Amino acid sequence: MGALNEDTTLRVSTLPDPGETTLTSGGRLTSPGGKGANQAAAAAVLGARVVMVGAVGDDEPGERSLAALNEVGVDLWSVLRRDEVGTGIAVITVDDDGENTIVVDAGANATLTAEEVAAAVADARPDVLLLQLEVPQDAVAAAAEAAGEALVVLNPAPMPADATVVRALLPRVDVLVPNRGELGRLAGRPEPVDEAEVGACVAALEHDGSVVVTLGADGALCFEKGAEPVAVPGVPTEARDASGAGDVFCGTLAQQLAGGTGLLEAVRHANALAAASTVHAGARVRAELAP
C-alpha cells in the first residue's frame, strides 16, 4: 500500500546547493514512480502475486502509472481513481555519482482515507503487507491494523518531521526497514547515525520485531528478533542512478519473505538486486535483472 507517482528525472553533474542553478548534463527522463508502486513492481517482477492499494488522478500520468504496473502483473483492483486531483509527481535530480535529491507533490496519494485502505487490505488478505510513508499516516496505520495475520513490513520513508507518529506504528510492524537517517530520527537523533551507532539506535527503539538498516552502497545490517546482528556487505557496481535502489530492496525483501525465505537470506537477495538496479536510469527494477 502506498504512493503512485510519475517521475521526472534530471541528470546533473553535481547536485545544486541552496540558491544555486544547475544545468542538466544528460537530459530528462519521464518514468513511472512512487515508493509504493516501485516496491510493488519489484516484487511482481520477481514473481510474487501483488495487489496494489493506492490512488491516482483521472489523467494521463495516472494511466501511464497503471499501465506500467499492469505490464509487470500487479493487480490493480484496489487502486482508486480521483477526478478532483491529479496523479502524484516527483522531480528527481541525479548527479554523476548516482546520488540524488527528490521532491514530491503527493496529488491523489494524499486523498487516501483510513476507511478505504482498511477495506482494501482486508479484502486482499495478504501474506505480507508492505508500507511506506508517502501517503497519509492515518491510512498507513489503518492498513497495518487491517492486516490480520500478515507480516507487516514498514519502510519509514519519507520520515515526517514528527517521528513520534511513526514510533506509534511500531507495535504493529514485524520488520522495520529504515536507512541510517530514518533510524536516527526514530531514535531521537537529528542526523544520520554512523554505522558504529546503528546498534545503539536500534536498541533505543525498543522494537519487538526485526530491524533491517539499509546502508546504501555499504549493504545492510540485519537485526533479526532473537538473533545476533549480521552485516550484509554491499555489492560493488558501476552506479548510474541510485534513486530507486531502496524501493527495489524493500520490494525484493517482501517478495522473499512472502515466499518463505528467512529474513537474513531475504536481506541478502534484496541487497544484491538493489545494487544491480543502480546500473540503469529510473526508479524501477528491470525484468532482466530478476534471477
Secondary structure, 3 states (H helix, E strand, C coil): CCCCEEEEEEEECCCCCCCCCCCEEEEEEEEEECHHHHHHHHHHHCCCCCEEEEEEECCHHHHHHHHHHHHCCCEEEEEEEECCCCCEEEEEEECCCCCEEEEEECHHHHHCCHHHHHHHHHHHCCCEEEECCCCCHHHHHHHHHCCCCCEEEECCCCCCCCHHHHHCCHHHCCEECCEHHHHHHHCCCCCCCCHHHHHHHHHHHCCCCEEEEECHHHEEEEECCCCCCEEEECCCCCCCCCCCHHHHHHHHHHHHHHCCCCHHHHHHHHHHHHHHHCCCCCCCCCHHHCC
